[in-house]
């Protein structure tokens, strides 16, 4: 069914959702997201995806690559 919020951080909009997977410091949510983006064809540098800024940079690069050329 629908996503189930397992925890919310007070003071901002961060939400943590229930999962069947167990937590591992070697596979953070950014790694999971990088894998999904790679599967969709977006080149993401997996090792550097430990920080969300790498994921955002990959998305920015893809937007630049697919932007209309103004011709």
Protein Blocks (a to p, Z undefined) as FASTA:
>chain_A
ZZddfbdcehiacdcdddfbdcdfklcfklmmmmmmmmnopacdfklmmpmklmmmmmmm
mmmmmpcehZZ
